[in-house]
Amino acid sequence: MQETGYRLRRREGERARPASTFLATHLKEMSSAHTSGDQYRDYQDDRAAQSQDTVYTTANGVPMPHPYETQRMGENGPLLLQDFHLIDLLSHFDRERIPERVVHAKGSGAHGVYKTTHSLSDLCLADMFEEGKECPITVRFSTVGGESGSHDCARDPRGFSVKFKTDEGNWDLVANNTPVFFLRDPAKFPHFIHTQKRDPATHLTHADDSTAFWDYLSQNPESVHQVMILMGDRGIPDGFRFMHGYLGHTVKLVNKKGEWVYCQFHMISQQGTKFLTQEESATKSPDYAQKDLYNAIESGDLPKWSLEVQTMSAREAEDLWEKQKINVFDLTHVWPHKQFPLRKVGELTLNENAKNYFAEIEQVAFNPAHMVPGIEPSADPVLQSRLFSYPDAHRHRVGVNYQQLPVNAPRVNYRMANFQRDGSMAFFNQGSRPNYISSIEPIRFRERTVNLDRVHGNFAGDAVTFLSEIRAEDFAAPRALWEKVFDAGAKERFVSNVSGHMANCKDKEILKRQIAIFREVSADLASRLEKATGVKGYDGIANLTFNGTHNGMAKGGKAPANGMKSTRASRCEGNGAPVGGCHGKVDGVNGHANGSNGVAAH
């Protein structure tokens, strides 16, 4: 029977280490009188236990006759400090909460299984992509901006993260339900998220005051692609089961020959997609998506997604920029499906709800830097930033040893070891083994299966202060959405959603700028919004300066961000894209860089 994300097996080839003489003697003495105590209880055993099988105790294991009893000085006197049961109870209660996630705080999740149905071994050496290979998974869905108690049906992107517990370690696919995001410059992320939170003075969200929301968007026009999706029908999916997932970032796949290609991962809902209108969302309960997901799994209506990839070679990436101005390192751009069709790799099925939400969903921690051999990061700057930021947040929120928690622990067929020791809540602290590379008791090693020098190349060049600029190509995909994807009804709903949200913006100047950005998408869209809002927008962005981005469409040349000459546009005319020749000499078929000594020259 296939294991789900929480049915952990004994690691193959793992032998029990002998206990110390003291511990062995101690346990022998205890076992002579008691054979079913808690000496070797593990998480799985505790998770499966029923209340009828347990005995009420203090945290140190002492049985107590009743949980409501207290010790007092007489029946009408003060409490006694020696009442450890009461102190233990209250002290733990005071510390039950850990910091909620700064983003993606409201979420749901479940466990399941992934199976590779179509081998990807020609492009990726990861063991999990061999046909027929299976591994347990844990998935967490979420909204982005709201707090842990916020509404499931908010108009907001949805997080869609999957922890694959493979035989080579954990791979975390940290995705959203939209293929793009609001930004491509990593330093903008904290600023943008602050605009999604409560106002520091009024403590209101943008449901009541949308001024900060539109102020940010109107100063960072590259966000318009995501805004078109957010304010469109996909802005409120009908629960978590009826939406796709997209990594959004470009990564690299490496095969056994050392050849690599760029890749985008997609998770396509086998239930199809559904959405809620703004009006319908107001009729749903705050936990609508959580209830829908939980009940579906409990009733056996198991949600499934297919795992699919788009791939392209290094030369194709250069050509895509040179000929179509699509940047594979830009989180606001998408890859054309006709040129780079989806290829199915496997299927994900959720088949088990969490037994304990806090332990299995609130404490699960996803990290884009968790990649197995055969998957490598690209130079996408927002991805590079997330490689640091996510584990940094987990160490703060859950603790430095967060990966020892059962929901996060790898499931490999070898005994893991490293030289990370101690820290808060160190449960597996690696015994008495040396905490350094020892010649007395040497640790074993395995050869690296990926030539990182070949895959990532030599980056040589001048240090630059880089900030992207808005260009005409940034409006191509949003324009295609409006003109080719949205039907008449979708256009009406979009205008209604945007104008309704803009009604809570206190500054008309902000709306004039935002309508100017929409005018670059479509004159028809801008005129509809002007009619709906009663605000006349500017005639495009040619005469505007933005505080968040360089304006490459300004009259008379580029307008630097915030009017600061020292923040002039980077000398890189590629706007951060992989321009022709940046990979060195490449084989257009497989993306294998053939620079000096087998290493790509950047």
C-alpha positions in Angstrom: 0.0 0.0 0.0 1.4 3.4 -1.0 2.4 5.6 2.0 0.9 9.0 2.2 2.8 12.0 3.5 2.2 10.9 7.0 2.5 7.2 7.0 6.2 7.0 7.5 8.0 3.7 7.2 11.2 2.5 8.9 14.1 3.7 6.8 15.5 1.0 4.7 18.9 -0.3 5.8 18.6 1.5 9.1 19.9 -0.4 12.1 19.0 0.6 15.6 22.0 2.0 17.4 22.8 0.4 20.9 21.7 2.6 23.7 24.1 3.7 26.4 24.6 1.2 29.3 22.7 3.5 31.6 19.8 4.0 29.3 19.6 0.3 28.4 19.6 -0.7 32.1 17.1 2.0 32.9 14.7 0.9 30.2 15.1 -2.8 31.2 14.2 -2.0 34.8 11.1 -0.1 33.6 10.0 -2.7 31.1 10.0 -5.4 33.8 7.0 -3.7 35.3 5.5 -1.8 32.4 5.5 -3.0 28.8 3.3 -0.4 27.1 4.4 3.0 28.4 5.6 6.0 26.6 9.3 5.1 26.4 9.3 4.7 22.7 6.2 6.5 21.6 6.7 8.3 18.3 4.6 10.8 16.4 2.7 8.2 14.3 1.8 6.2 17.4 0.5 9.3 19.2 -1.3 10.5 16.1 -3.3 7.3 15.9 -4.1 7.0 19.6 -7.7 7.4 20.9 -8.5 9.4 24.0 -9.8 6.2 25.6 -6.3 4.7 25.3 -4.7 7.5 27.3 -4.2 8.6 30.9 -4.4 12.2 32.0 -1.1 13.5 33.3 1.0 16.6 33.7 3.6 17.3 31.0 6.2 15.4 33.0 4.0 12.3 33.0 2.5 12.3 36.5 -1.1 11.1 36.5 -3.7 13.5 37.9 -7.3 12.7 39.1 -9.0 15.7 37.5 -7.9 18.6 35.2 -10.0 21.2 37.0 -8.5 20.8 40.5 -6.4 23.5 42.1 -4.5 23.8 45.4 -5.6 26.6 47.7 -5.0 27.8 51.3 -8.3 26.5 52.6 -11.5 26.4 50.5 -11.7 30.2 50.3 -8.0 31.2 50.4 -5.5 32.1 47.7 -3.9 29.6 45.4 -0.6 27.9 46.2 2.5 28.5 44.0 3.4 24.8 44.5 0.4 23.7 42.4 2.6 22.6 39.5 -0.4 21.1 37.6 -2.1 24.5 37.4 1.1 26.4 36.7 2.1 23.9 34.0 -1.4 24.2 32.4 -1.5 28.0 32.3 2.1 28.5 31.3 1.7 26.2 28.3 -1.6 27.8 27.4 0.1 31.2 27.3 2.5 29.9 24.7 0.3 28.0 22.4 0.6 30.4 19.5 3.6 30.7 17.3 4.0 33.8 15.0 1.7 33.5 12.0 3.2 33.6 8.5 3.9 37.2 7.4 2.4 36.2 4.1 0.1 33.2 3.3 -1.1 33.2 6.9 -4.6 31.7 6.2 -4.3 28.2 4.8 -5.5 24.7 4.4 -3.8 21.4 3.6 -3.7 17.7 3.3 -1.5 14.7 2.6 -1.3 12.5 -0.4 0.8 10.8 -3.0 2.7 11.8 -6.2 3.3 9.3 -9.0 5.4 9.8 -12.1 3.3 8.6 -15.1 5.6 9.8 -17.9 9.3 9.6 -17.4 11.3 12.9 -17.5 14.6 11.2 -17.3 15.7 12.5 -20.7 15.7 16.0 -19.1 16.2 15.4 -15.4 18.2 13.0 -13.4 16.0 13.2 -10.3 15.1 9.7 -9.2 11.5 10.8 -8.5 10.9 11.4 -12.3 11.5 7.8 -13.3 8.2 6.3 -14.6 6.2 4.6 -11.9 8.0 6.2 -9.1 5.9 7.3 -6.1 6.5 9.5 -3.0 4.3 10.9 -0.2 3.4 14.6 -0.4 2.0 17.3 1.9 0.2 20.2 0.3 -0.7 23.6 1.7 -3.1 26.0 0.0 -3.5 29.6 1.2 -4.4 33.2 0.5 -1.6 35.7 0.4 -2.3 39.0 2.1 -4.8 38.2 4.8 -4.3 37.2 8.4 -4.8 33.7 9.8 -8.5 34.5 10.5 -9.2 36.2 7.2 -11.8 35.1 4.7 -11.1 32.2 2.3 -12.9 33.9 -0.5 -10.9 37.2 -0.5 -9.9 38.5 -3.9 -6.3 37.5 -3.6 -3.7 35.1 -5.2 -3.6 31.6 -3.7 -0.6 29.8 -2.5 -0.1 26.2 -3.7 2.9 24.5 -2.1 3.8 20.9 -2.3 6.4 19.0 -0.2 7.6 15.9 -2.1 9.2 13.5 0.2 11.5 11.7 -2.3 14.1 9.0 -1.8 16.8 11.7 -2.4 15.4 14.3 0.1 12.6 16.8 0.1 11.7 18.8 -2.9 9.4 21.8 -2.1 7.5 23.2 -5.1 6.4 26.6 -3.7 3.8 27.9 -6.2 0.8 30.1 -6.6 -2.4 29.8 -8.5 -1.3 32.5 -10.9 1.6 32.1 -13.4 2.9 35.6 -12.7 3.2 38.0 -9.7 3.1 41.7 -9.0 6.9 42.3 -9.2 10.2 41.2 -10.6 12.6 43.2 -8.4 13.1 41.3 -5.1 13.5 44.4 -2.9 9.9 45.4 -3.7 8.4 42.4 -2.0 8.2 43.7 1.6 6.9 47.0 0.4 4.2 45.4 -1.7 3.1 43.1 1.1 2.9 46.0 3.5 0.3 47.5 1.2 -1.8 44.3 1.6 -1.8 44.6 5.4 -3.6 46.9 7.7 -2.9 50.7 7.6 -0.5 51.7 10.4 -2.8 54.5 11.6 -6.4 53.4 10.9 -5.7 49.7 11.2 -8.0 49.1 8.2 -7.5 46.7 5.3 -7.9 47.6 1.7 -11.4 46.2 1.8 -12.3 49.5 3.6 -9.4 51.7 2.3 -7.7 50.7 -0.9 -5.5 53.8 -1.2 -2.2 52.1 -0.4 -3.1 49.1 -2.6 -3.6 51.3 -5.7 -0.8 53.7 -4.8 1.7 50.8 -5.0 0.3 49.4 -8.3 0.1 52.9 -9.9 3.8 53.4 -9.2 4.9 49.9 -10.4 3.3 49.3 -13.8 4.9 45.9 -14.3 2.2 44.7 -11.8 -0.5 45.1 -14.4 -0.3 41.5 -15.7 -1.1 40.1 -12.2 -3.7 42.8 -11.7 -5.5 41.6 -14.9 -5.6 38.1 -13.4 -6.4 39.2 -9.9 -9.3 41.4 -10.8 -10.6 38.9 -13.4 -12.5 35.7 -12.9 -9.5 33.8 -11.6 -9.2 36.3 -8.7 -11.5 34.3 -6.4 -11.3 30.5 -7.2 -14.1 28.3 -6.0 -12.2 26.8 -3.2 -8.8 25.2 -3.5 -9.7 22.1 -5.6 -10.7 24.1 -8.7 -7.6 26.0 -9.5 -4.2 25.3 -11.2 -0.8 25.8 -9.6 2.2 27.5 -11.2 5.8 27.8 -9.9 6.1 31.0 -11.9 9.9 31.0 -11.5 12.2 29.5 -14.1 14.4 26.7 -12.8 16.9 24.4 -14.5 16.5 20.7 -15.1 19.8 18.7 -15.4 20.0 15.2 -16.9 22.6 12.4 -16.4 24.7 13.7 -19.2 25.1 17.1 -17.5 22.9 18.8 -20.1 20.4 21.3 -18.8 17.3 23.2 -19.9 15.1 25.9 -18.4 11.8 24.7 -16.9 8.5 26.0 -15.6 6.4 23.7 -13.5 2.6 23.6 -13.7 0.0 21.7 -11.6 -3.2 21.3 -13.6 -6.5 20.7 -11.8 -8.1 17.5 -12.9 -11.4 18.8 -11.4 -11.3 21.7 -13.9 -11.4 25.4 -12.7 -14.3 27.3 -11.2 -14.5 30.8 -9.9 -16.7 32.9 -7.6 -18.0 36.3 -8.5 -17.5 39.2 -6.1 -21.2 38.9 -5.2 -21.1 35.1 -4.7 -18.0 35.3 -2.5 -20.0 37.4 0.0 -22.4 34.6 0.6 -19.7 32.0 1.6 -18.4 31.3 5.1 -15.0 32.5 6.1 -13.6 29.0 6.0 -15.4 28.0 2.8 -12.3 26.6 1.0 -11.1 24.7 4.1 -14.5 23.1 4.6 -14.8 22.2 0.9 -11.3 20.5 0.8 -11.7 18.6 4.0 -15.2 17.3 3.2 -14.2 16.2 -0.3 -11.3 14.1 1.0 -13.4 12.7 3.8 -16.1 11.6 1.4 -13.6 10.0 -1.0 -13.9 12.7 -3.7 -10.1 12.9 -3.9 -8.7 16.0 -5.6 -6.0 15.5 -8.2 -3.6 17.6 -10.3 -1.3 16.6 -13.1 2.3 17.8 -12.8 3.4 19.2 -16.2 6.5 21.1 -17.5 7.4 23.7 -20.1 11.1 23.5 -21.1 13.4 25.5 -23.4 17.1 25.5 -24.1 19.5 28.3 -23.3 19.6 29.4 -26.9 15.8 29.4 -27.1 15.7 31.6 -24.0 18.0 34.1 -25.7 16.0 34.0 -28.9 12.8 34.5 -27.0 14.1 37.8 -25.6 15.7 39.0 -28.8 12.7 38.2 -31.0 9.7 38.5 -28.7 11.0 40.4 -25.6 9.8 37.7 -23.2 12.2 37.3 -20.3 12.4 33.9 -18.7 13.9 35.5 -15.5 10.9 37.9 -15.2 8.1 36.8 -12.8 5.7 39.1 -14.7 6.2 37.3 -18.0 4.8 33.9 -19.2 6.1 31.4 -21.7 3.9 31.0 -24.8 2.3 27.6 -24.7 2.2 27.2 -28.5 6.0 27.5 -28.7 6.7 25.6 -25.4 3.8 23.1 -24.9 3.1 21.5 -21.6 4.4 18.0 -21.1 2.8 15.8 -18.5 5.1 14.2 -16.0 3.0 12.8 -13.2 -0.1 13.1 -10.9 -0.7 14.4 -7.4 -3.6 13.0 -5.4 -4.7 14.2 -1.9 -6.1 11.3 0.0 -5.7 12.0 3.7 -6.7 15.0 5.9 -4.5 16.1 8.7 -5.2 14.6 12.1 -3.9 17.6 13.8 -4.0 20.9 11.9 -1.4 22.7 14.0 1.2 19.9 13.8 0.7 19.0 10.2 -0.4 22.2 8.4 0.5 25.2 10.6 4.0 23.9 11.2 4.7 22.6 7.7 7.5 24.8 6.2 8.1 25.1 2.5 11.4 26.3 1.1 12.1 27.0 -2.6 15.8 26.2 -1.9 14.8 22.6 -1.1 15.7 21.0 -4.4 16.8 17.4 -5.2 19.6 16.6 -7.6 18.5 17.4 -11.1 16.6 20.6 -10.2 18.6 23.8 -9.9 17.7 27.5 -9.5 18.0 29.9 -12.4 19.1 33.5 -12.2 15.6 34.8 -11.7 16.2 37.5 -9.1 12.9 37.0 -7.2 13.6 33.3 -6.9 17.1 34.0 -5.7 15.7 36.2 -3.0 13.2 33.6 -1.9 15.9 31.0 -1.6 17.1 33.0 1.4 13.9 34.5 2.7 11.7 31.4 3.2 14.0 29.3 5.4 15.0 32.5 7.3 11.3 33.0 8.1 10.9 29.4 9.2 13.8 29.6 11.6 12.2 32.6 13.2 8.6 31.4 13.2 9.0 27.7 14.1 12.6 27.4 15.3 16.0 26.6 14.0 15.3 22.9 14.1 12.0 23.1 12.2 13.1 20.4 9.8 13.1 17.8 12.6 9.3 18.1 13.0 7.6 15.0 11.5 5.7 17.0 8.9 9.0 18.5 7.6 11.4 15.6 8.2 12.9 14.0 5.0 12.0 10.4 4.3 15.2 8.8 2.8 16.6 5.3 2.8 19.9 6.3 4.4 20.7 7.6 7.9 21.0 11.4 7.6 23.9 13.2 9.3 25.5 16.6 9.3 27.2 19.0 11.7 24.2 21.1 12.7 23.9 20.8 16.4 21.9 22.1 19.4 19.6 25.1 19.1 16.1 25.4 20.4 14.1 22.1 20.6 16.9 19.9 19.3 15.3 16.4 19.4 17.5 14.5 17.0 20.9 15.9 18.0 23.0 13.1 16.4 24.0 11.3 19.5 27.7 11.2 20.5 28.9 11.4 16.9 31.6 13.9 16.3 30.3 17.4 15.5 33.1 18.1 13.0 34.7 16.1 10.1 36.5 13.5 12.1 39.2 11.0 11.1 38.5 9.0 14.2 34.8 8.3 13.4 34.5 9.4 9.8 31.2 10.2 8.2 30.4 8.7 4.8 29.9 10.8 1.6 28.4 10.4 -1.8 29.6 11.9 -5.0 27.7 14.9 -6.4 25.5 13.9 -9.3 25.3 17.4 -10.8 28.3 19.4 -12.2 27.4 22.7 -10.7 30.2 24.5 -12.5 28.8 23.4 -15.8 25.1 24.1 -14.9 25.6 27.5 -13.4 28.7 28.7 -15.2 31.1 31.5 -14.4 29.4 34.8 -13.7 31.9 37.5 -14.6 31.2 41.2 -14.9 30.9 44.6 -13.3 28.8 45.0 -10.2 25.7 47.0 -11.1 22.8 48.6 -9.1 19.9 47.1 -11.0 16.3 48.2 -11.0 14.1 47.1 -13.9 12.3 49.5 -16.2 8.8 49.4 -17.7 8.8 48.8 -21.4 6.2 48.3 -24.1 6.6 44.5 -24.1 5.3 44.4 -20.5 1.8 45.2 -21.7 1.7 42.5 -24.4 0.5 39.7 -22.2 -2.1 41.8 -20.3 -3.4 43.1 -23.7 -3.8 39.5 -24.9 -5.8 38.7 -21.8 -8.2 41.6 -22.4 -8.5 41.2 -26.2 -8.3 37.4 -26.7 -9.1 35.7 -23.4 -11.8 37.7 -21.7 -15.2 37.4 -23.2 -17.9 40.1 -22.9 -19.1 38.9 -19.5 -15.5 38.6 -18.2 -14.8 42.2 -19.3 -17.9 43.5 -17.5 -17.0 41.7 -14.3 -13.4 42.9 -14.5 -14.5 46.6 -14.8 -16.9 46.1 -12.0 -14.3 44.5 -9.7 -11.7 47.1 -10.4 -14.1 50.1 -10.1 -15.7 48.7 -7.0 -12.3 48.3 -5.3 -11.2 51.8 -6.5 -14.2 53.3 -4.8 -12.4 52.9 -1.5 -9.3 54.8 -2.8 -9.1 58.3 -1.2 -6.7 59.8 -3.7 -8.0 60.5 -7.3 -4.4 61.2 -8.5 -3.6 57.6 -7.9 -6.6 56.5 -9.9 -5.6 58.8 -12.8 -2.2 57.1 -12.9 -3.6 53.6 -12.7 -6.1 54.2 -15.5 -3.1 55.5 -17.6 -1.5 52.2 -17.0 -4.6 50.3 -18.0 -4.7 52.6 -21.2 -1.4 51.0 -22.2 -3.2 47.7 -22.0 -6.2 48.8 -23.9 -7.9 52.1 -24.7 -11.2 50.3 -24.5 -10.4 49.1 -21.0 -9.4 52.6 -19.9 -12.5 54.3 -21.2 -14.7 51.7 -19.5 -13.0 52.4 -16.2 -13.3 56.1 -16.6 -17.0 55.7 -17.1 -17.4 53.4 -14.1 -15.3 55.5 -11.7 -16.0 59.0 -13.0 -12.3 59.7 -13.1 -10.5 60.8 -16.2 -7.1 59.1 -16.4 -3.9 60.3 -18.0 -3.2 59.6 -21.7 -0.8 56.7 -21.2 2.4 56.7 -19.2 4.7 58.7 -21.5 4.6 61.7 -19.3 4.7 59.9 -16.0 7.6 59.2 -13.5 7.3 56.3 -11.2 8.8 55.9 -7.7 9.2 52.2 -8.1 10.5 51.6 -11.6 12.3 53.4 -14.5 10.0 54.5 -17.2 11.4 53.2 -20.5 8.4 54.5 -22.4 8.9 58.2 -21.3 9.0 61.0 -23.9 12.5 62.1 -24.7 14.1 59.0 -23.2 14.1 57.0 -20.0 12.7 58.6 -16.8 14.6 57.3 -13.8 12.7 55.9 -10.8 11.7 58.6 -8.3 13.5 61.2 -10.5 16.8 60.2 -9.0 19.6 60.4 -11.5 21.8 58.2 -9.4 19.2 55.4 -9.8 19.5 55.5 -13.5 18.6 52.5 -15.5 21.1 49.7 -15.5 23.6 49.6 -18.3 22.1 46.2 -19.2 19.8 46.8 -22.1 18.3 43.4 -21.7 16.3 44.5 -18.6 17.7 41.5 -16.7 16.9 39.0 -19.5 19.3 36.4 -20.9 20.6 38.3 -23.9 22.3 36.7 -26.9 25.6 35.2 -26.0 25.2 35.4 -22.2 25.3 31.6 -21.9 28.6 31.3 -23.8 28.6 28.9 -26.7 25.5 26.8 -26.4 24.0 23.8 -28.1 20.6 24.9 -29.2 19.1 21.4 -28.7 19.9 20.7 -25.1 21.0 24.0 -23.6 24.4 22.4 -22.8 26.9 25.3 -22.3 30.2 24.6 -24.0 32.3 27.5 -22.7 35.9 27.2 -21.6 36.6 24.0 -19.7 32.9 22.9 -20.1 31.6 25.9 -18.2 29.2 28.6 -19.5 30.6 32.1 -19.6 28.3 34.8 -18.4 
